């Protein structure tokens, strides 16, 4: 299969998606049918069963005028059932890392393992949600979710029951027959998430899924996502530019440097679950936000003090 390149800020086109639909082995079916304390990798893995293992992974792209080094020597372990957010400046390789893990792009060097399998090509047993919902405009909300079941050859009756259950969990039980143009942006993204979860994948990859939404809708979708994550017992890698979002959702936050992207720091978020929106006003929550912000200030990504621009 030829490699598919998705840039940091781009989502697949409709024509590209239609090509993916023909490959039931393509993990994109899951999407379109779908410190405060620092923690070392060795310390973390010693007390958790890792589900994802990334070792010495780098990625470079050959451009028209130069070679672009997107990622450099990334090492990361993610435990089974863990919610990990990856945050960093634009162009640091966050989305590239996600595509490598999905098997949609080959790494230039290093190894990646999901479960007991090395990632050496597209993996069907996962779900992906992009920033754009990439729904099929000629299918209803329920039909968009069920498209994955059709491609995978799943039992229609069982799949329909699960699709309705998922849509009800995100408040769309009264919009099963609505077409995408009849849904708000937040509602469309809920359908996209349900589509990615239809086959109950053990791994969900999310590439800035709430980035284009208004603040209120974004808050509600964060709550919806955590509810789904808790019920489905899956591992989540979540790409974001929002420090507050990363702290609110995550067990750990992976902070990346500018390109070529490296893991600068891993911050464990020791806040109680279930998470509530009111938690964002607590001193503990604000301390974690300040911790992440401090890393970006050290890297020069954020500057707000007098004289920083001189």
N, C-alpha and C positions, 0 to 999 in steps of 0.2 A: 504494500500500500504506500502510495506517495505521501510524504509528510505534509502536514497542514500547518501553516504559520498563522498565528493570531497575534497581533501586536498588542502592546500594553493597554491601549485605549480603544481597541476595536472588538466588535463582536462579529460572528460569521454572517455572511449575507444569506438571503433566502435561497439563492441558487446553490450556494455551498451546502446549506442545510439539507436541501432536497437530495443532494448526493450522499450525504451521511445517512439519510433515512434508508437507503438501499443496503446498508451494511449493518446487520444486526449485531455484529461483533464490535462495532465502534462505540466506545464509551460515551461519545457525545449523545448517543441515544438517551442517556440519562438526563440530558439537558434539553435536547430539542425534540425528543419524543418524550421524546422526551426532549528588680529585685525588689508588699514591695520587696524584693530580694531577687538577686540573680541566681539562676540555677544552671549548673553545668550539665552537659549531656550525660556524662558518666554518672553523676549523682542522681539525675532524674530516672534514667533507664534502670538503675540498680534497684529501684523500688516499684517500677511499673513494667508491665508487659508491653513492649513496643509492637505496634502494628505496622507502622511505616518507618523505614530506615533509609536515610539519604546519606551517602558517603562521598566526599570529594567531588561533588557534582558541579561541573562548569558547563556553560553554554555560550557559544559564539555564533554570530550570523555573518555571512559574507555579503556586504553591501556593494553598491555600485562603485564606491570610491575607497572603501576601507572595510576592515573587519570590525564588527561591533561586538565587544565582549559584554554580554548581558549578565552572566552569573559567574562567580569565581569561588571554587572550593567550598561549596555549601555542605555542611554536616548537620543533620537534624534527625531526631527520633520523635515520633508521635505515638502516644499510647493508644491502645484499643479503647474506643469510646471517648476519647479526649476531644475537646473543642479548642483548636489552635488558630489564632489570627496572625496573619503576616502583614506587617505595616512598614511602609517605607516611602521615600519620595517617588514621584512619577519617573518612570523609565529605569527603575532599579532592578527590574527582573522579577517582580512578584508574580505577575501573570505567566511569565515564561516558566517559572518554577512549577506553577500549577499545571501547565500544559505538559511539561516533562513528566510529572507524576501521573498524569492521565495517559501517558504513552502517545500523545498526539504529536510530540516533537521528540527526536532523539537527543540525548545529552551528548555534548562534545567529549566529556570525560566523566569518570566517576560511575557510581552504581546507585540504583534506587530499587527498593523492595517494598511491596505492599502485601501484607500477610506473609505467606510462604513463597511468593512468586517474585522473581526479578521483573522489573518493568522493561520490556524490550519491544513493546508495541502496544497498540490500543487494547485497553482492558475493559471488558463489558460490565464487570461487577462493580460499578460505581455510578454516581449521578453527578452531573455538572449543571450549575446555574450561572449564567452570564449576566452582565450588567443590563443588557437588553433582553427582554423576555423571549424574543424569537418565536412567538406563537404563530400558528398558521391561521390566517385571517378567515379562511373559508370553513373552519371547524369551530364548533362551540367549545366552551370551557371544558366540559366533560370529554368531548371528543379529542381535544388537544392532549389531555392527560392520558387518555386511552390509546393514543397513537403509539406510544411505546410498547404497550401490550400487544398491539397488532404486529409490530415489527418483531417482537420477541416470540411471538406465537403462544402467548399466555392464554389461559382459559378466560374467555370473555366474561362469563358470569362472575367469577372470583375477582377479576381485574376491575370490573365495573363497581362491585361492592367496595373494593379498597379505594378506588378513585373517589367515590362519593364520600367515604369516610375521611379521606385526606382533605377534600375540599370543605367539608363541614368543620374540620379542625381549624381551618383558617377563615371561617365565617362566610364561605361562598356556597352554602347549601341551597340558597335561593337563586343562584346564578349558573346552574348547571347547563342550561340551554342558551346562555348569553354568548354572543360572538365577541371576539376581542375588541372590536370598535365600540362595543357597548360597555366596556369595562374601563375603570380608571387605571392609571399606571400601577398603583399598588395592588389592585385586584389582578391585573395581568401578571405581575411578578409572583403573586401567590399561586396562580395556576402553573407558572413555570416551575416553582418549587415542588408543587404536588406531582408534576410530571416526572421530575427527577427522582422522586421518592417512591414512585409507583411499584417498582420491583424490589423495594426494601433493601437498597444497597447498604453494605457495611461502611462505605466511604462516600461522603458528599463533599465535592469541591465547589467552592463558591467564589466567583471572580467579581468583586465589588457589586453584588446583586442589588444593593439599596442606594447606590451612588447617585442615581438620577431622580430619586424620589424626594418629595418635600419632607420637612422635618417631622411633622406629626405622623405621616404615613410610615416613615422610616422607623420611628419609635415603635409603632404597633407591629410592624413586620419583625423587628428584633424580638419582641415578646412571642410572636407566633413561631418564629424559628426556634427559639429556646424550648417552647412547648413541644414542637415536633421532634427536636433533638432528644429531649428527655424520654419521650414515648418510644421513639424508634431505636434508641440505643446504638447510634452510629458514631463514627469518627468524622469530624468536620475540619477541613482546612478552609479558612475564610480570609479572602484578600480584601483589604480595606485601606483607605486613606484617613479614616477617622479614629483619633485616639480614644475618644469617649466610647465609640462603638466597640472598639477592640477590647477595652477594659470591661465593658458591660457584658459582652458575650463570652469571654474566653476563660479557659483554664490557664493558658499561657499565651504570651504575646511574643512573636519573633520580630525583632526590630532589625531592619535591613539598612545597609549603607547605600549611598548613591552608586550608580553604575561604574564598574561592574559590581553587581549586588553581592554583598557578603552579609552573613549574620553577625551583626554588631553586638547584640545582647538578646538574651531570652529572659523574660520577666514572668514569674509565676503570679497569678492573680488569686489570692487567697481570700475570696469573698464568698459568703454563703449562697447557696442555691435553695430554692428557686430565686432568681434575680427579680427584683422589682424596680420600676422606674425611679421610685423615691430613693433608692440606694445611691443614685448619682449625685445626691446632695450631701452624702456623708463624708466625714474627714478621710476615711479609709479609701473611698473611691477617688477622691481628689488627689490623695497622695500617690496613687498608682498613675493617674494622669500626669502628675508632675514628674514622676519617674521616667515615663516614656518621653515626655517633652524634653527633659534634661539630656537624654541620649541624643535627640535630634539637634539640640543646641550645641552639644559637644562636637557633633559631626558637621556643624555649620549649615544644616538644613533649615533650622529656625533661628532667626535673629530678631530680638526685640529690645535690646538694651541700647542706651545712648552711645553712639560711637561705633556701633556694629557695622554700619554701612560706610564708614570712612576708610 
